[in-house]
Amino acid sequence: MNRAKILKIIAAVLTALIVALTAYVVISIVVARSDGRDVELFGYSMGIVLTPSMEPEIMAGDLIVFTHADISEAQVGDDIVFVAGDGFDAAVRGNNVVHRVREVISSDGVTRQLVTYGINNHGDDASPVTADNFVGICIFHSSWLGAFFRFMINYGVLILIAVIALPFIVGQIIKIIRLSRRNDEGGADSEK
C-alpha cells in the first residue's frame, strides 16, 4: 500500500473515532439531563459549578469531575459533592453543590455527618451533609472543560448533526460537480 492510502485510512479511522466519541458524549449528556441524573462518562460523573461559593479555587462555570462514594470515604479538606438542602437559596436547592469538608462527625467509628463550607462564604453550611444527600468526592475541576461542556450542552446536538451530515453533504456536492463536468464534456463532444 502506498503512503497516500495509509494516510487516508488513518484519517478515516480518526474521523470515525471523533464522530463516535462526540455522539457518546452528546447522547450521555442528553439522556442524563432528561432523566435528571448526573452526567456520567467512562465511570466518572461530572457537573458544572453553578455558584461562586468555591472561588477562587473552583470557579462558577467550571466542570467538576467526581466519583460516587460512600460518606465514610470523605475526609477533612476534601471537596465533596452533595445535594443542596433547605439551608441553601431556592435556586440552588435540590442541585448538586461542591463544598469543602471542615469536620467529620462520627460515632463508633462510623461517619454520620460532614460539616461543609464554601471557601468564598462567610461560614459553614446551615446543615451538615448526611448519607442521604452525599453524592461523591470531587477529584478534578477545569474552567476550560467547563466552557467546552457548557457549549456542548447548548449546541452539542447541532454539532453532532453537522459532524455526521457534513461528510455526506460534501460527498453529494462532489458527485454533483463530477456529474456536471461529465455532462459538460459529453455535451461538447456531441456538438462537434
TAJODA-V409068 format. One record per residue. N is the residue number from 1. PHI is phi in radians with two decimals (* if undefined). D_LAST is the distance of its C-alpha to the last C-alpha in whole Angstrom. Layout:
n=N phi=PHI d_last=D_LAST
n=N phi=PHI d_last=D_LAST
//
This chain:
n=1 phi=* d_last=42
n=2 phi=-1.48 d_last=41
n=3 phi=-1.08 d_last=42
n=4 phi=-1.10 d_last=39
n=5 phi=-1.16 d_last=39
n=6 phi=-1.08 d_last=43
n=7 phi=-1.11 d_last=43
n=8 phi=-1.11 d_last=40
n=9 phi=-1.14 d_last=43
n=10 phi=-1.07 d_last=46
n=11 phi=-1.09 d_last=44
n=12 phi=-1.14 d_last=43
n=13 phi=-1.15 d_last=47
n=14 phi=-1.08 d_last=48
n=15 phi=-1.09 d_last=46
n=16 phi=-1.09 d_last=47
n=17 phi=-1.12 d_last=51
n=18 phi=-1.12 d_last=50
n=19 phi=-1.09 d_last=49
n=20 phi=-1.13 d_last=52
n=21 phi=-1.14 d_last=54
n=22 phi=-1.05 d_last=53
n=23 phi=-1.08 d_last=53
n=24 phi=-1.05 d_last=57
n=25 phi=-1.12 d_last=58
n=26 phi=-1.11 d_last=57
n=27 phi=-1.12 d_last=58
n=28 phi=-1.06 d_last=61
n=29 phi=-1.13 d_last=62
n=30 phi=-1.10 d_last=61
n=31 phi=-1.13 d_last=63
n=32 phi=-1.08 d_last=66
n=33 phi=-1.14 d_last=66
n=34 phi=-1.22 d_last=65
n=35 phi=-1.58 d_last=68
n=36 phi=1.26 d_last=70
n=37 phi=-1.78 d_last=71
n=38 phi=-1.20 d_last=70
n=39 phi=-1.27 d_last=67
n=40 phi=-2.20 d_last=67
n=41 phi=-2.29 d_last=65
n=42 phi=0.95 d_last=66
n=43 phi=1.53 d_last=69
n=44 phi=-2.02 d_last=70
n=45 phi=-1.69 d_last=70
n=46 phi=-2.56 d_last=69
n=47 phi=-2.79 d_last=69
n=48 phi=-1.81 d_last=69
n=49 phi=-1.21 d_last=72
n=50 phi=-1.62 d_last=73
n=51 phi=-2.20 d_last=76
n=52 phi=-1.53 d_last=77
n=53 phi=-1.13 d_last=80
n=54 phi=-1.91 d_last=79
n=55 phi=-1.25 d_last=78
n=56 phi=-1.63 d_last=78
n=57 phi=-1.30 d_last=77
n=58 phi=-2.12 d_last=75
n=59 phi=-1.55 d_last=73
n=60 phi=-1.03 d_last=72
n=61 phi=1.69 d_last=69
n=62 phi=-1.18 d_last=69
n=63 phi=-1.53 d_last=68
n=64 phi=-1.95 d_last=71
n=65 phi=-2.04 d_last=71
n=66 phi=-2.46 d_last=74
n=67 phi=-1.81 d_last=75
n=68 phi=-1.28 d_last=77
n=69 phi=-2.52 d_last=81
n=70 phi=-1.55 d_last=84
n=71 phi=-1.01 d_last=86
n=72 phi=-1.19 d_last=89
n=73 phi=-1.45 d_last=86
n=74 phi=-1.32 d_last=86
n=75 phi=-2.25 d_last=88
n=76 phi=-0.99 d_last=89
n=77 phi=1.69 d_last=87
n=78 phi=-1.24 d_last=84
n=79 phi=-1.60 d_last=81
n=80 phi=-1.99 d_last=81
n=81 phi=-1.96 d_last=79
n=82 phi=-2.58 d_last=81
n=83 phi=-1.49 d_last=80
n=84 phi=-1.15 d_last=82
n=85 phi=-1.86 d_last=85
n=86 phi=-1.09 d_last=87
n=87 phi=-1.35 d_last=88
n=88 phi=-1.89 d_last=84
n=89 phi=-0.99 d_last=83
n=90 phi=-1.01 d_last=81
n=91 phi=-1.19 d_last=78
n=92 phi=-1.72 d_last=78
n=93 phi=-0.90 d_last=81
n=94 phi=1.55 d_last=79
n=95 phi=-1.73 d_last=76
n=96 phi=-1.22 d_last=77
n=97 phi=-2.25 d_last=78
n=98 phi=-1.96 d_last=79
n=99 phi=-2.42 d_last=82
n=100 phi=-1.63 d_last=84
n=101 phi=-1.44 d_last=87
n=102 phi=-1.65 d_last=91
n=103 phi=-2.60 d_last=93
n=104 phi=-1.86 d_last=93
n=105 phi=-1.79 d_last=96
n=106 phi=-2.40 d_last=97
n=107 phi=-2.42 d_last=100
n=108 phi=1.00 d_last=101
n=109 phi=1.33 d_last=98
n=110 phi=-1.90 d_last=95
n=111 phi=-1.18 d_last=93
n=112 phi=-1.91 d_last=94
n=113 phi=-2.64 d_last=92
n=114 phi=-2.17 d_last=90
n=115 phi=-1.51 d_last=91
n=116 phi=-2.16 d_last=88
n=117 phi=-2.73 d_last=87
n=118 phi=-1.57 d_last=84
n=119 phi=-1.12 d_last=84
n=120 phi=-1.69 d_last=83
n=121 phi=-1.66 d_last=86
n=122 phi=-1.70 d_last=90
n=123 phi=-3.14 d_last=91
n=124 phi=-1.24 d_last=91
n=125 phi=-1.12 d_last=89
n=126 phi=-1.05 d_last=91
n=127 phi=-2.18 d_last=91
n=128 phi=-1.15 d_last=91
n=129 phi=-1.43 d_last=88
n=130 phi=-2.05 d_last=89
n=131 phi=-1.06 d_last=87
n=132 phi=-1.18 d_last=86
n=133 phi=-2.03 d_last=84
n=134 phi=-1.31 d_last=83
n=135 phi=-1.93 d_last=80
n=136 phi=3.13 d_last=79
n=137 phi=-2.02 d_last=79
n=138 phi=-1.26 d_last=77
n=139 phi=-2.03 d_last=75
n=140 phi=-2.86 d_last=73
n=141 phi=-2.57 d_last=71
n=142 phi=-2.70 d_last=68
n=143 phi=-1.22 d_last=67
n=144 phi=-1.08 d_last=64
n=145 phi=-1.17 d_last=63
n=146 phi=-1.07 d_last=65
n=147 phi=-1.11 d_last=62
n=148 phi=-1.09 d_last=60
n=149 phi=-1.23 d_last=61
n=150 phi=-1.09 d_last=62
n=151 phi=-1.10 d_last=58
n=152 phi=-1.11 d_last=57
n=153 phi=-1.11 d_last=60
n=154 phi=-1.37 d_last=58
n=155 phi=-2.19 d_last=54
n=156 phi=-1.03 d_last=54
n=157 phi=-1.11 d_last=53
n=158 phi=-1.12 d_last=50
n=159 phi=-1.13 d_last=49
n=160 phi=-1.04 d_last=49
n=161 phi=-1.08 d_last=47
n=162 phi=-1.12 d_last=45
n=163 phi=-1.13 d_last=45
n=164 phi=-1.33 d_last=44
n=165 phi=-1.37 d_last=41
n=166 phi=-0.99 d_last=40
n=167 phi=-1.05 d_last=38
n=168 phi=-1.12 d_last=37
n=169 phi=-1.11 d_last=35
n=170 phi=-1.08 d_last=34
n=171 phi=-1.06 d_last=32
n=172 phi=-1.17 d_last=31
n=173 phi=-1.11 d_last=29
n=174 phi=-1.09 d_last=28
n=175 phi=-1.07 d_last=26
n=176 phi=-1.09 d_last=25
n=177 phi=-1.10 d_last=23
n=178 phi=-1.10 d_last=22
n=179 phi=-1.10 d_last=20
n=180 phi=-1.10 d_last=19
n=181 phi=-1.13 d_last=17
n=182 phi=-1.10 d_last=16
n=183 phi=-1.13 d_last=15
n=184 phi=-1.13 d_last=13
n=185 phi=-1.18 d_last=11
n=186 phi=-1.17 d_last=11
n=187 phi=-1.18 d_last=9
n=188 phi=-1.20 d_last=7
n=189 phi=-1.19 d_last=6
n=190 phi=-1.28 d_last=6
n=191 phi=-1.35 d_last=4
n=192 phi=-1.30 d_last=0
//
